Amino acid sequence: MAQSLSDISKFLSYVLRHKPDAIGIELDPEGWANIEDLIAKADVPLMRGLLLEIVDTCDKKRFAISADGEFIRANQGHSVVVDLGLEPVEPPALLYHGTAIRFLDSIREKGLLPQNRQYVHLSADRQTAKKVGERHGKPVILVIPTLQLHQAGQQFFRAQNGVWLTNGIGPSFLLDVSEEATAG
């Protein structure tokens, strides 16, 4: 049975973000993997054309191809240490974090932590944050005063796919918990 583009995209996310060693490939310090090596060692049917189609059509823009077309990497979401070469940028006044309501007590106590990833992921709009939260259960949206944090010295980065990244955010900086996403 042929695997769907979604299944192969999930495989790529797993290998390029978390476990390159699962198929015996290596990422360079910036997270790039050689495409030919990836294709040769993939445990799913993968060809260059299919790989390029996934990169081009993924609505979340999870992956990038190097300028020379020889390498691929995930744009963000790594649990393995990589340097994406992102420069700190000034964020908008507010950004949003989607999560499941079942995690709220812990977040209110400890704040937002990267957990098993390099960074906390933030969204530019409530709708995207809601979609993220729905992946984990009944969604809730946290509102973060990112410009205030930035002015206090916290760094923010914007991944190539538009996801905002930062280190942990203390619980005192969670301005509002919007449960409007949970209504209806």
C-alpha positions as a Markdown table, in Angstrom:
| # | Residue | x | y | z |
|---|---|---|---|---|
| 1 | Met | 0.0 | 0.0 | 0.0 |
| 2 | Ala | 1.4 | 3.4 | -1.0 |
| 3 | Gln | 2.0 | 5.8 | 1.9 |
| 4 | Ser | 0.3 | 9.2 | 1.9 |
| 5 | Leu | 2.2 | 12.5 | 1.6 |
| 6 | Ser | 1.1 | 13.1 | 5.2 |
| 7 | Asp | 2.7 | 9.9 | 6.4 |
| 8 | Ile | 5.9 | 10.6 | 4.6 |
| 9 | Ser | 5.9 | 14.2 | 5.9 |
| 10 | Lys | 5.6 | 12.8 | 9.5 |
| 11 | Phe | 8.5 | 10.4 | 8.8 |
| 12 | Leu | 10.6 | 13.4 | 7.6 |
| 13 | Ser | 9.7 | 15.4 | 10.7 |
| 14 | Tyr | 10.6 | 12.5 | 12.9 |
| 15 | Val | 14.0 | 11.9 | 11.2 |
| 16 | Leu | 15.0 | 15.6 | 10.5 |
| 17 | Arg | 13.8 | 17.0 | 13.9 |
| 18 | His | 14.2 | 14.2 | 16.4 |
| 19 | Lys | 15.9 | 11.0 | 15.4 |
| 20 | Pro | 18.2 | 11.1 | 12.3 |
| 21 | Asp | 20.1 | 8.1 | 13.8 |
| 22 | Ala | 16.9 | 6.0 | 13.5 |
| 23 | Ile | 17.8 | 5.5 | 9.9 |
| 24 | Gly | 21.5 | 6.1 | 10.2 |
| 25 | Ile | 21.8 | 9.6 | 8.8 |
| 26 | Glu | 23.6 | 12.6 | 10.2 |
| 27 | Leu | 22.6 | 16.2 | 10.4 |
| 28 | Asp | 25.2 | 18.8 | 10.1 |
| 29 | Pro | 25.4 | 21.5 | 12.8 |
| 30 | Glu | 22.8 | 23.6 | 11.1 |
| 31 | Gly | 20.4 | 20.6 | 10.8 |
| 32 | Trp | 20.9 | 19.8 | 7.1 |
| 33 | Ala | 20.8 | 16.2 | 5.8 |
| 34 | Asn | 22.1 | 15.1 | 2.5 |
| 35 | Ile | 19.1 | 14.3 | 0.3 |
| 36 | Glu | 20.6 | 11.3 | -1.5 |
| 37 | Asp | 21.7 | 9.8 | 1.8 |
| 38 | Leu | 18.2 | 10.4 | 3.2 |
| 39 | Ile | 16.5 | 8.7 | 0.2 |
| 40 | Ala | 18.9 | 5.8 | 0.3 |
| 41 | Lys | 18.4 | 5.1 | 4.0 |
| 42 | Ala | 14.7 | 6.0 | 4.4 |
| 43 | Asp | 12.4 | 3.2 | 5.6 |
| 44 | Val | 9.6 | 4.6 | 3.5 |
| 45 | Pro | 9.4 | 4.7 | -0.3 |
| 46 | Leu | 11.0 | 8.1 | -1.0 |
| 47 | Met | 12.2 | 9.6 | -4.3 |
| 48 | Arg | 13.6 | 13.1 | -5.0 |
| 49 | Gly | 10.5 | 14.2 | -6.8 |
| 50 | Leu | 8.2 | 13.1 | -3.9 |
| 51 | Leu | 10.5 | 14.8 | -1.4 |
| 52 | Leu | 10.4 | 18.1 | -3.4 |
| 53 | Glu | 6.6 | 17.8 | -3.7 |
| 54 | Ile | 6.3 | 17.5 | 0.1 |
| 55 | Val | 8.6 | 20.5 | 0.7 |
| 56 | Asp | 6.7 | 22.6 | -1.9 |
| 57 | Thr | 3.1 | 21.6 | -0.8 |
| 58 | Cys | 3.4 | 21.4 | 3.0 |
| 59 | Asp | 1.1 | 24.2 | 4.2 |
| 60 | Lys | 3.1 | 24.4 | 7.4 |
| 61 | Lys | 6.4 | 24.9 | 5.5 |
| 62 | Arg | 8.1 | 22.4 | 7.8 |
| 63 | Phe | 11.1 | 21.8 | 5.5 |
| 64 | Ala | 13.6 | 23.7 | 3.4 |
| 65 | Ile | 15.9 | 22.6 | 0.6 |
| 66 | Ser | 19.4 | 24.2 | 0.4 |
| 67 | Ala | 20.2 | 26.6 | -2.4 |
| 68 | Asp | 22.3 | 24.0 | -4.2 |
| 69 | Gly | 19.4 | 21.4 | -3.9 |
| 70 | Glu | 21.6 | 18.8 | -2.2 |
| 71 | Phe | 20.3 | 19.1 | 1.4 |
| 72 | Ile | 17.1 | 19.2 | 3.3 |
| 73 | Arg | 16.3 | 20.3 | 6.9 |
| 74 | Ala | 13.4 | 20.9 | 9.2 |
| 75 | Asn | 12.6 | 24.6 | 9.7 |
| 76 | Gln | 12.0 | 24.3 | 13.4 |
| 77 | Gly | 10.8 | 21.9 | 16.1 |
| 78 | His | 14.0 | 20.1 | 16.7 |
| 79 | Ser | 14.7 | 18.1 | 19.8 |
| 80 | Val | 18.2 | 17.4 | 18.6 |
| 81 | Val | 20.6 | 20.4 | 18.9 |
| 82 | Val | 21.0 | 22.3 | 15.7 |
| 83 | Asp | 21.8 | 25.9 | 14.9 |
| 84 | Leu | 19.3 | 27.2 | 12.3 |
| 85 | Gly | 21.3 | 30.4 | 12.0 |
| 86 | Leu | 18.4 | 32.5 | 13.1 |
| 87 | Glu | 19.1 | 36.1 | 14.2 |
| 88 | Pro | 17.1 | 37.6 | 17.1 |
| 89 | Val | 14.3 | 39.8 | 15.9 |
| 90 | Glu | 11.8 | 42.1 | 17.6 |
| 91 | Pro | 8.5 | 40.3 | 17.9 |
| 92 | Pro | 5.0 | 41.8 | 17.7 |
| 93 | Ala | 3.4 | 43.0 | 20.9 |
| 94 | Leu | 1.5 | 39.7 | 21.4 |
| 95 | Leu | 2.0 | 36.1 | 20.3 |
| 96 | Tyr | 0.0 | 33.1 | 21.1 |
| 97 | His | 0.7 | 29.6 | 22.3 |
| 98 | Gly | -1.8 | 26.8 | 21.7 |
| 99 | Thr | -1.9 | 23.9 | 24.2 |
| 100 | Ala | -4.4 | 21.5 | 25.7 |
| 101 | Ile | -6.4 | 22.6 | 28.7 |
| 102 | Arg | -5.1 | 19.5 | 30.6 |
| 103 | Phe | -1.6 | 21.2 | 30.7 |
| 104 | Leu | -2.8 | 24.5 | 32.2 |
| 105 | Asp | -2.1 | 23.8 | 35.8 |
| 106 | Ser | 1.5 | 22.8 | 35.1 |
| 107 | Ile | 2.0 | 25.9 | 32.8 |
| 108 | Arg | 0.6 | 28.2 | 35.4 |
| 109 | Glu | 3.0 | 26.8 | 37.9 |
| 110 | Lys | 6.2 | 26.5 | 35.8 |
| 111 | Gly | 5.5 | 28.7 | 32.7 |
| 112 | Leu | 6.1 | 27.6 | 29.1 |
| 113 | Leu | 9.1 | 25.4 | 28.8 |
| 114 | Pro | 10.7 | 24.0 | 25.7 |
| 115 | Gln | 10.2 | 20.4 | 27.1 |
| 116 | Asn | 12.0 | 18.1 | 24.7 |
| 117 | Arg | 12.5 | 20.8 | 22.0 |
| 118 | Gln | 15.1 | 23.5 | 21.7 |
| 119 | Tyr | 12.5 | 26.4 | 21.9 |
| 120 | Val | 9.0 | 27.3 | 23.0 |
| 121 | His | 6.9 | 27.7 | 19.8 |
| 122 | Leu | 4.6 | 30.7 | 19.5 |
| 123 | Ser | 2.1 | 31.6 | 16.8 |
| 124 | Ala | 1.3 | 34.9 | 15.3 |
| 125 | Asp | -2.4 | 34.4 | 15.4 |
| 126 | Arg | -5.1 | 32.8 | 17.6 |
| 127 | Gln | -6.3 | 30.5 | 14.9 |
| 128 | Thr | -3.0 | 28.8 | 14.4 |
| 129 | Ala | -2.5 | 28.5 | 18.1 |
| 130 | Lys | -5.9 | 26.9 | 18.3 |
| 131 | Lys | -4.9 | 24.3 | 15.7 |
| 132 | Val | -1.8 | 23.5 | 17.6 |
| 133 | Gly | -3.7 | 23.1 | 20.8 |
| 134 | Glu | -6.2 | 20.8 | 19.2 |
| 135 | Arg | -3.4 | 18.3 | 18.4 |
| 136 | His | -3.0 | 17.7 | 22.1 |
| 137 | Gly | -6.6 | 17.7 | 23.3 |
| 138 | Lys | -9.2 | 20.3 | 24.2 |
| 139 | Pro | -7.5 | 23.5 | 23.1 |
| 140 | Val | -6.7 | 26.6 | 25.0 |
| 141 | Ile | -4.8 | 29.7 | 23.9 |
| 142 | Leu | -2.2 | 31.5 | 26.0 |
| 143 | Val | -1.5 | 35.1 | 25.2 |
| 144 | Ile | 2.1 | 36.2 | 25.6 |
| 145 | Pro | 3.3 | 39.9 | 25.9 |
| 146 | Thr | 6.3 | 39.2 | 23.7 |
| 147 | Leu | 7.3 | 42.7 | 23.0 |
| 148 | Gln | 7.5 | 43.4 | 26.7 |
| 149 | Leu | 9.6 | 40.3 | 27.2 |
| 150 | His | 11.8 | 41.4 | 24.3 |
| 151 | Gln | 12.3 | 44.8 | 25.8 |
| 152 | Ala | 13.3 | 43.1 | 29.0 |
| 153 | Gly | 16.1 | 41.3 | 27.2 |
| 154 | Gln | 14.5 | 38.0 | 26.1 |
| 155 | Gln | 15.4 | 36.9 | 22.5 |
| 156 | Phe | 12.9 | 35.9 | 19.9 |
| 157 | Phe | 13.5 | 34.2 | 16.6 |
| 158 | Arg | 11.3 | 33.7 | 13.6 |
| 159 | Ala | 11.8 | 30.4 | 11.8 |
| 160 | Gln | 11.6 | 30.3 | 8.0 |
| 161 | Asn | 8.1 | 29.0 | 8.2 |
| 162 | Gly | 6.9 | 31.9 | 10.4 |
| 163 | Val | 6.8 | 30.1 | 13.7 |
| 164 | Trp | 8.2 | 32.3 | 16.5 |
| 165 | Leu | 10.7 | 30.7 | 18.8 |
| 166 | Thr | 12.1 | 31.6 | 22.3 |
| 167 | Asn | 13.4 | 30.1 | 25.4 |
| 168 | Gly | 11.1 | 29.5 | 28.3 |
| 169 | Ile | 8.5 | 32.0 | 29.4 |
| 170 | Gly | 7.8 | 32.4 | 33.1 |
| 171 | Pro | 4.2 | 32.0 | 34.4 |
| 172 | Ser | 4.0 | 35.7 | 35.4 |
| 173 | Phe | 4.1 | 36.6 | 31.7 |
| 174 | Leu | 1.0 | 34.7 | 30.7 |
| 175 | Leu | -1.4 | 37.6 | 30.3 |
| 176 | Asp | -4.5 | 35.8 | 29.4 |
| 177 | Val | -5.8 | 32.3 | 29.0 |
| 178 | Ser | -8.4 | 32.4 | 26.2 |
| 179 | Glu | -10.8 | 29.5 | 26.4 |
| 180 | Glu | -12.8 | 30.9 | 23.5 |
| 181 | Ala | -11.2 | 28.2 | 21.4 |
| 182 | Thr | -12.9 | 25.6 | 23.6 |
| 183 | Ala | -16.4 | 27.0 | 23.2 |
| 184 | Gly | -18.8 | 25.3 | 20.8 |
